[in-house]
Amino acid sequence: MIELRNVTKKFAGRTAVDDLSFTVARGEIFGLLGHNGAGKSTAIGMMLGQVWPTSGEVRICGHDVAVNRRAALLPVGAIFEAPAFYDYLSGWSNLEILSTYTAPTSKARLREVIEWVGLTGREQSKVKTYSHGMRSRLALAQALLPKPELLILDEPSDGLDPEGIHEMRQTILRLQRELGLTILLSSHLLNEVEQLCTRIAVLQQGRKVFAGSVAEVKAARGKVALKTPDFTNATRLLRERGLITVTAEERFITLAEGRTTAEIIHALVSQGIAVEGIWQHEQTVEDFYLGLIKPPPAAAKN
């Protein structure tokens, strides 16, 4: 559904996106992560044909956006940057006006999208009376008007309270599950990304530093939590025997290739070191992300 091939975008000599490549498969929810200024919005702008790449190729649903923007974006709905509405008009009137920018939309379709996003009963209220969460749902309704196959959502939960975040998450999951939509979303809410996405890409200073599945991220291969009264001596022994390679935070160890927790327990207990607990650690997307973009520590001074 989405394919970026070696895409670079420069603004007045500054590189905003640098040689970026990734794909989004039909039917998945894909997360685009990165700090402010990492290049997420620029990448989305290029997908939507609002920003032209300096080099590389952006393809949506098989069409090159730069060559055939209309065909590429025909099956796409999007929330990009801050959605703007006519505050003195109702939600219904706003959707009627906005639908004329793309194609005529029936009243039945308007009612359908309003129901999908949970605004039934408030569609005739003026938008100036809407909460932030209701405005976000109205923006999502606008994105759904053209019956898209692909939704591109730039920070869909930005500024929402916990209840609004939960409602937006459930709506996105329902759209993907019941309508079979492909969804790309950017977000700085890493817990939401973990609950929503099947795969992610992480950008740092315009470059992709990771792309893979959330399941792969959470697996934290070889990372084990170890609880023992004498962590220092325990890990020294395990290192000497070649059972571990890394320790962290006085509670985590990383197993050497091919080693098991059973070997760890046997080695410690046989030397009289108590093991109060040992279990495979499942890292969160937040753990992974912060570890990935954390700058390397400064070299120690002699």
Number of C-alpha atoms within 10 A of each C-alpha: 21 19 19 21 15 16 20 24 24 15 9 6 7 8 16 19 27 21 16 20 18 16 15 19 15 15 16 20 24 25 28 26 24 24 14 11 14 19 26 24 21 21 23 22 17 21 26 22 19 13 15 20 22 14 14 16 22 27 22 24 19 12 19 20 23 19 13 13 17 13 15 23 21 16 16 22 23 25 20 18 13 12 13 9 19 13 14 13 15 20 27 21 18 21 23 18 14 17 18 10 8 11 10 13 16 12 10 9 14 20 15 15 23 25 14 17 22 17 19 13 9 16 21 14 16 17 22 14 13 17 12 15 19 19 19 23 24 26 23 25 26 24 24 25 23 19 16 17 20 28 24 22 24 21 18 24 24 16 12 17 12 10 10 19 18 13 18 22 17 13 17 20 19 14 17 20 13 8 13 15 21 23 28 24 24 23 20 17 14 18 12 17 24 19 12 21 20 16 22 25 20 22 23 20 18 22 20 21 14 14 17 14 15 21 15 12 21 17 14 17 15 19 21 21 19 24 17 19 12 12 18 12 13 22 24 13 18 19 16 10 11 13 22 23 15 14 20 10 7 14 15 20 23 20 22 16 12 7 14 14 16 9 11 21 17 13 17 18 12 9 10 10 18 16 18 10 10 18 12 17 18 16 14 17 21 17 14 15 16 11 11 14 15 9 8 8 6 6 6 5 4 3
